[in-house]
Structures are given as C-alpha cells and as structure tokens.
Amino acid sequence: MKQILNNREMHLLVKRLAFQVVEDHPDPANTVFVGIQPRGVHLSDRMIPELNNLYGQMVAYGKLDITFYRDDVRHEIRVPEQTQLDMSLENKEVVIIDDVLYTGRTTRAALDALLDFGRPSKVSLCVLVDRRFNREIPIQPDYTGKVIDTIFSQKVQVCWAENDGTEEVRLLD
C-alpha cells in the first residue's frame, strides 16, 4: 500500500475543485450538482459547502444511484442507494461528482440515469482521482483533483472518515 493523498491534501483538492467549478459555472441558478452514489457522494458532500460559500447561496444538489443503469456485470450483489434528485435537469448545466474515474462505465451509467430527470444543456464531470490509462469508454473529466497512472491489477482506494475512519487516497497492489 502506498499513500497517494493525505487528509490535508484531500481537503485542499476539494477547495481547488470547487474554485474551478465556480469559474466555469458562474450562474448557480442554472447549475445542478449531482453526487454519484455511493462513494462520489462523500466527495460531493464536502464540495457543496465550499460551493455554497463561493456562490454566497445554496446550490442545487442531488444524489444519484446508478445501480440499475450499469452495463457491466458485478461480482457482488449491491443494494441500491437512494436517489435524491427532486428537480428537473431540463436545460440545466449539470456537474457530476464522483471519487474515482476508472473505466468510465460509472460515468456512462450516470449519463443514462440523468436523462430520467430531463435533458441537461451541458454535463461536466468532476473527480477526485483520474486513473487515465484504464478507460474502456472514451470519457474524460472536466475537473480533476489528482491523476494517478495505474495498471489494471492495482486499485485506488479513497478512504472517507465516515466509512473508513480516515481520509486518504491509497494505491493498493
């Protein structure tokens, strides 16, 4: 195991990502932030207070479960999380927030799921970690905290205090 990011570095990246998003999305009235269940929500829950502070108002925020939109076979049975998206996305700019971009399949499933809530005018992707050499689908993030070059046998583990008791990013061989 190798630590890639510590607690302090993760918090700095959350702040930096929030600043970058606000630069590109100056109108919070036309922007909706969507955290991907389950682990992307941990990142989005940390970004939303930063965004609220930068905008000077509460932003539109939802949580999206993509379990039934996945096209890949999972080896474990996964209990779906709750989707909390009580707004239309029609003609809105949507920022999808997830912890790790790996194969791109989670993001593709999120794009499919978003259409159930309307057709956004624009969709951006914000991730804490981009595993750029492992894509199966041509998806790239618009906002990236850290790029980590990995091989398929390695795993990136993002630890959150509420689940893991610590906040860090680890590379496991």
Residue pairs with C-beta under 8 A, 6 or more apart in sequence:
1 170
1 171
1 172
1 173
2 170
2 171
3 168
3 169
3 170
4 129
4 146
4 148
4 156
4 168
4 169
4 170
4 171
5 13
5 145
5 146
5 168
5 169
6 168
7 166
7 167
7 168
10 128
10 145
10 167
10 168
10 169
11 46
11 167
13 128
13 145
13 146
14 43
14 46
14 47
14 50
14 128
14 145
15 50
16 145
17 47
17 126
17 128
17 143
17 145
18 47
18 50
18 51
18 54
19 54
20 143
21 47
21 51
21 95
21 124
21 126
21 143
22 51
22 54
22 55
24 124
24 142
25 31
25 93
25 95
25 124
27 93
28 51
28 55
28 57
28 59
28 60
30 92
30 93
31 59
31 60
31 92
31 93
31 94
31 95
32 59
32 60
32 61
32 62
32 87
32 89
32 92
32 93
32 94
32 95
32 120
33 44
33 47
33 48
33 51
33 59
33 60
33 61
33 62
33 94
33 95
33 97
34 44
34 61
34 62
34 63
34 64
34 85
34 94
34 95
34 96
34 97
34 110
34 114
35 41
35 43
35 44
35 45
35 61
35 62
35 63
35 64
35 97
35 98
36 44
36 63
36 64
36 66
36 96
36 97
36 98
36 106
36 110
37 63
37 64
37 65
37 66
37 67
37 81
37 82
37 83
38 65
38 81
39 98
39 99
39 100
39 158
39 160
40 96
40 97
40 98
40 99
41 63
41 81
42 99
42 158
42 160
42 162
42 163
43 97
43 98
43 99
43 128
43 158
44 61
44 63
44 97
47 97
47 126
48 59
48 61
51 59
52 58
52 59
60 87
60 92
62 83
62 84
62 85
62 86
62 87
63 81
63 82
63 83
63 84
63 85
64 83
64 85
64 96
64 110
64 113
64 114
65 80
65 81
65 82
65 83
65 113
66 106
66 109
66 110
66 112
66 113
67 78
67 80
67 81
68 80
69 109
69 110
69 112
69 113
70 105
70 106
70 109
71 105
71 108
71 109
72 103
72 105
83 113
85 117
87 117
88 117
88 118
89 114
89 117
89 118
89 119
89 120
90 118
90 119
90 120
91 118
91 119
91 120
91 121
92 118
92 120
92 121
93 120
93 121
93 122
93 123
93 124
94 114
94 120
94 122
94 123
94 124
95 123
95 124
95 125
95 126
95 143
96 107
96 110
96 111
96 114
96 123
96 124
96 125
96 126
97 126
97 127
98 106
98 107
98 110
98 125
98 126
98 127
98 128
99 127
99 128
99 129
99 158
100 127
100 128
100 129
100 130
100 131
100 156
100 158
101 107
101 125
101 127
101 129
101 130
101 131
101 132
101 139
101 141
101 144
102 131
102 134
102 156
103 134
103 135
103 136
103 137
104 135
104 136
104 137
104 138
104 139
105 136
105 137
107 125
107 137
107 139
108 137
108 139
111 123
114 120
114 123
124 142
124 143
125 139
125 140
125 141
125 142
125 143
126 141
126 142
126 143
126 144
127 141
127 143
127 144
127 145
128 145
128 146
128 158
128 169
129 144
129 145
129 146
129 147
129 148
129 156
129 158
129 169
130 141
130 144
130 146
130 147
130 148
131 148
131 149
131 150
131 156
132 147
132 149
133 149
133 150
133 151
134 150
134 151
134 152
146 169
148 156
148 169
148 171
150 156
150 171
153 173
154 171
154 172
154 173
155 171
155 172
156 169
156 170
156 171
156 172
157 169
157 170
157 171
157 172
158 169
159 165
159 166
159 167
159 168
159 169
159 170
160 167
161 167
